[in-house]
Amino acid sequence: MTGATRPVLVVAEQLDAAADMVVDQLNQRGVPVIRFDVADFPQRLTLSAAHAANEGGWAGVLDDGRRTAWLADVRAVYWRRPGRPLIVGTVPQPYNDWARDQADAAMLNLLAALPVPWINNPHHDRIASHKPQQLVAAARLGLRVPRSIITNDPDAARAFAKDMKGEVICKPVLGGRLKAGGDRDLMVATHVVDPAAFDDSIRLTAHFFQERIDKAHEVRLVAVGDRIFGGTLHTSSEKAGVDWRTDYEHITYDTCTVPEHVATAVRRFLASYGIVFGSFDFAVTPEGEWVFFENNPAGTWGWVENRTGLPIAAAHADYLQGAPS
């Protein structure tokens, strides 16, 4: 198979707007795409791969009954929040969970062994998503980060809040949503806390407290390879000013030029984790200083392009299409 006809493997949920946008860009360029969701494995997706000793990598096929992907022909992989494997209900517990873990590990680790470029290799994503370590990496690269404490000690939390001499916020150490039953999920938002209310309930788990940063606006900075895109969020309510995800009606969007020292630090940040994509959250203070909050290596960006026109999907396609063949 020639380099021009080698497919990009897109691994994502069927209803993922960002993956749709990247696939559309690749289709416009005539780049073959094979897309599937890990949730289809093993019930609707067949995998057969072999490794011959001393003969290089894995060779084999992925087949969903309509399309076949030859692993040796894949030119690049776009891994975008796929579901987990689903095992038929006739397999009882605890074997059902065991079988699911086997299928998950087989698919993930086999694809990760392909010697092709990724956006992003999920093994690297897992490490890159750790918020406490992100603050260390960002500070080491010269970015300002909020003063922070992670604790389950009420006295330590009170002392930290007193030292801040200003408002303190609390945020999750680990992202994700709470299962509220049925189809409802609850988001644990960043929120302002009152140190006077700190009590022994803090001992129940780890709490992540930070100084509240005075913001002129926020930036969702999206990095794809060497390309950097800055989408601004200007909020007009207190609720959105603390966590813009809680009040979309009071946000206006625009674009900005990312300062070169920030762009350079972001590129080095990604390289330090072995990834090429990230959705970064920054605040810009009234004095114009950029403050790093966090990076989501599998973060959303479709809404940034839709509201600002920034060519983020095209940047994904450029990287995946330009992968060595």
JODAVEN-V331996 format. One record per backbone hydrogen bond with DSSP energy under -0.5 kcal/mol. NH is the residue of the N-H (numbers start at 1). CO is the residue of the C=O. If there is no record, write none. Layout:
# JODAVEN-V331996
nh: (NH;NH)
co: (CO;CO)
This chain:
# JODAVEN-V331996
nh: (5;6;6;8;9;10;10;11;11;12;12;13;16;20;21;22;23;24;25;26;27;28;29;30;31;32;34;36;40;41;43;44;45;46;48;50;55;59;61;62;63;64;69;70;71;71;73;74;74;75;76;77;78;79;79;80;80;86;86;87;91;92;95;96;98;99;100;101;102;103;104;105;106;107;108;109;110;111;112;113;113;114;116;117;119;124;125;126;127;128;129;130;131;131;134;135;136;137;138;139;140;141;142;143;144;146;149;151;154;157;158;159;160;161;162;163;164;165;165;166;168;169;170;171;178;180;180;184;186;188;189;191;193;195;197;198;202;203;204;205;207;208;209;209;210;211;212;213;216;217;218;219;220;221;221;222;222;223;223;224;225;227;229;230;231;231;232;232;233;234;235;236;241;242;242;243;246;247;250;251;252;254;256;258;262;263;264;265;266;267;268;269;270;271;272;273;273;274;274;275;278;279;280;280;281;282;282;283;284;285;285;288;291;292;293;294;296;297;299;304;305;306;307;308;309;312;315;316;317;318;319;320;321;322;323)
co: (2;2;3;32;76;8;34;9;78;10;36;80;14;16;17;18;19;20;21;22;23;24;25;27;26;30;8;10;37;38;86;40;40;63;61;59;52;50;48;69;46;67;62;68;60;69;70;70;71;7;7;117;9;77;119;11;78;39;41;85;88;90;92;92;94;95;96;97;98;99;100;101;102;103;104;105;106;107;108;109;110;111;114;75;77;121;121;122;123;124;125;127;129;173;130;131;132;133;134;135;136;137;139;138;290;292;209;207;152;153;154;155;156;157;158;159;160;161;162;161;193;210;191;208;186;178;184;181;178;176;187;170;168;193;194;195;199;200;201;202;151;171;149;207;169;147;167;211;284;284;233;282;231;219;280;220;229;221;278;227;276;224;222;256;220;229;230;254;218;252;233;250;237;238;239;239;243;244;247;248;234;232;230;256;259;259;260;261;262;263;264;265;266;267;268;269;270;270;271;270;223;296;221;278;294;219;280;291;217;283;289;285;283;144;281;281;279;295;296;301;301;302;303;304;305;310;311;312;313;314;315;316;317;318;320)
